[in-house]
Amino acid sequence: MERASSANKAARRLAILLATALLAAATASRAQANALDGAAERYRPLMIRDIDQALAGARTLQQRVAAKDLEGAQKAWIGARVGWERAEVFTGGYVSELDEMIDAWPNAITGFHAIEAKLFGAKSLDVADETGALVFHLADLDVKVHYTPLSAQGLLNGTARLAYEVGENKADGGESRYSGTSLNDMRNNVAGIDAAYKTIFAAALQTTDPKLAAATAANIDDLTALVAVPDLKNLDPDRLRAKSEDLVIALQSAATKLGLIAPTLEDLTQ
């Protein structure tokens, strides 16, 4: 009886120690996630800047269309795309309905690409209605970006999703074929990924796992170099796709190190 009682006490002590350890780990994980959510707020001004740029470009586009200035309208369309492509870390996950109305592709009946087909493909300025809608939706987005609650989890998912999109959906020629700016789209996507990673996650991951932090940063640098070619003919789609996959895997691994949930394939493709 004494031997059984001692065994029971030892089992209870072990259970208490295990529960205490699990609670401590969960508390530390929550604290880390909360700190990252604070870091996510430091990303908001960058996102506001990019969306402000897209909206300003769309308004200039609207003015140039009204003035029957095809070249000026084309230039304004290209300028508006810069901020938009950088901000896609945010737009795909937080404002998906607006994202669809602003940047539907490849079957676009509204937004940037509906305008692009007429403006660059047909050399037509018959885009007043589409441009008005684009300005309206970007203005709505410009409001939402100021107050939408941000989380490290949501922005990690958005960063990984955009990395996946660059490799899987854009590597074979990109989305802006009429305007010839597909390479710029990819460059600005990667710039947006880089800004989000460095602003929100880099410092915490460097503390938690320096080796993984270095590998993640190197993957982003490699992507940057791959899209820094002079034209699409010099782009290596296989290497771009492979490096995109490497970055996605690194970000999934980083998630578990940072107390977050690793984004799934469904998260990446939604």
N, C-alpha and C positions, 0 to 999 in steps of 0.2 A: 504493500500500500504506500509506504513512504517513497519507494522508488517511482511508482506511478505518479504520486503527487509532485515529486521533483520534476519529472518529465513534463507534466502539465504546466508547472510554473515556468519552466524553460521555454516551452512552446509559446506561452502567453507573452513572456518577455521578448521572444523573437518576433512575434506578431506585432507587438507594440513598437519595437525598433524599426521594423519594416514599414509600418504605417507612418511613423514619424519621418522616416527617410523619404517616403513617397510624398508626404505633405510638404516637406522642405523643398523637394525638387519641384513640385507643382507651384509652390509659392515663388520660388526663384524664376520659374518659367513665366509666370504671370507678370512678375516685376520686370523681366526682360522685355516681354511683349508690350507692357505699358510704356516702358522707356522708348521703344521703337515707335509706338504710336505718337509719342511726343516728337520724335524725329520726323515722322511723316508730316507734321505740321510745318516743318522747315522747308518741305518741298512745295507747299502751297504757293508761295510767291513766285516760284519758277513756273509753275503751272499757269498761274494767272497771267504772267508775262507772255507765255506762249499763246494762250487763247486770245489775249488782247491783240497780239500781232495778227492772228488769223482773222479776227473780226475787223481790224483796221484794213487789212488787205481786201476783205470782201466788200467793205464799204467803198474803197477806192475802185474796185472792180465794178460796182454798181454805178458809180459816177462815170467811169470810162465807157461803159455800155450806153448810158444815156447820152453821152457826147459822141457816139458813133465812132469811137477810137478803138479799132480792133487791136492794134499793137499795144496800146496802153492797157486795154482790158486783159490781154494775154499776160502781160508783165505783172499786173495786179493779181491775177489768178495764181501765178507761180509764187508770188510773195506771200499770199495768204496760206499756201500749203506748208510753208516752213514751220510756222508755229503749230499748225494742226498736227503735223506728223510727229513733232517732238512731244506733244501732249497726249499721244495715244496710250501711254502708260496708264493714264487716268480714264480716258473717254470710253474705252471698250467695256470696262467693268462697272463703272459708276453711273454712266448715263447712256446705256446701250441703245435706248430708243432714239435719242438725239444723234448718237453715233451713226445709226442706220440712215437717218434722214440727211445727215451732213456728208457722209463718206461711203455710201453704199457702193459695193464693187464685187463682182464685175457687171452685174445686171442693174445698172444705175438708171433710175427714172427721175431722180432728184439729187440735189447736192453737187459737190465738186465735180463728179465725173459726168453727170448729165450736162453740166455746163461745158466741161472740157471737150466732149464729143462735138458740140456745135462750134465752140470758139476756136478750137485748134483743128478738128477734123474737117468740118464743113466751112470753116472760116466765116462763120455767121455770127452776127451780133443779136440774133433773135433769142436772147437768154434773159430778158428783163424779169420775167416771172420767176425763173429758176434762181436768179441772183437775188431777187427780193426775198425768196424763201430761205436761201442760204444765210443772208444777213440776219433774218429773223431768228433762225435756229442757233446761229453762233452768238447772237445777243442773249438768247435764253441760256445758253451754255456759260456765257461770261458771268451771268448772275449766279448760276448754280455753283460755279467753281469757287465762289467766295464763301459759301456756307455749307456745302456738302461735307458731312463728317468723313474724315479720312482715317484709315487704319493701315498699319504696316502690312497686315495680311492682304488687304485689298490691293495695295500698291505692289507688293511682291508678286501677287498673281498677275497684275497688269504688266509688270516688267517681264515676267517669264512668258506671258502670252504674246507680247510684242516681239520678243526674241524668237519665239517659235514662228511667228508670222513672217518675219524677215527671211528666215531660212526655207520655210515650207511653201509659202504663198507668193513670195516676191522674187525668189532666187532665179527663176527662169525668165525674167524680163520685167517684173514689176507691174504696177497697176496704172501708171500714168503714161500710156503708150502714145496717145494722140499728141500730148504736149512734149513728150520726150524727156520728162523730168522724173522718171522712175528711179534713177540712180540717186537723185537728190532726196526723194522720198525715203529711200533706205538709209542714206547718210543721216537724215534728220531723225529717223526712228532710232538709230544706234546712239545718236547724241542724247535723245530723250532717255534711253535705257541707262546710259552712262550717268546722266545727271541724277536720276532717281536712285540708282545704286549707291553713288558716292554720298548723296545727301542723307539717305535714310539708313542704309544697311552696312556700309563699308567699315565704319569705325567699330560697330558692335561685333561684326564678324571677325575683324582683325584681333579683337580681344579674346573671342571665343575659340577661333580656329584660324590662326595666321596662315597656315598652308592653304586652306580652302579660300581664304580671302585673296591670297595672291593668285590662285588659279582662276578665280572668278574675274578679277581685274584683268588678268592676262587674256581671258576669253573675250572680254569687251574690247580690249586693245586690238586683238586680232580681227574682230569684226570691223572695227573702225578702219583698219588697214585694208581689209578686203574690199570695202566699198569706196576706198579712196582712189580708185582707178579712174582714168580719164573718160571712159565711156563704157556702155554695157557690153560691147564686144570684148573688152578686156576683163570683164567680171567672170570669176570662176564659180559657177553655181554649185558645183559639187562641194567645193571647199567651204563656200558660204553656208550651205545647208549643214554640213558636218560641224562647223564651228558654232552655228546657231544651236544645234542639238547639245553640244558640249556646254554651252552657256546655260541652257535650260536645265540640264542635269546638275550643274553647279549651283544654280539657284534653288533647285529642289533640295539639294543637300544642305544648303545654307539655311533653309527654312527650319529644318529639324534642329540645327545648331542654335537657332535664335528663338526657340520656343514657339514657332509658328507651324502651320500645317503645310506640308509640301503640296504645291499645286499638281493636280492630276491632269491626265490627257484631256479629260472633259473640260477642266478649267481652261486649258490652253486653247481649245478649239471652239468654245462657245461664242 
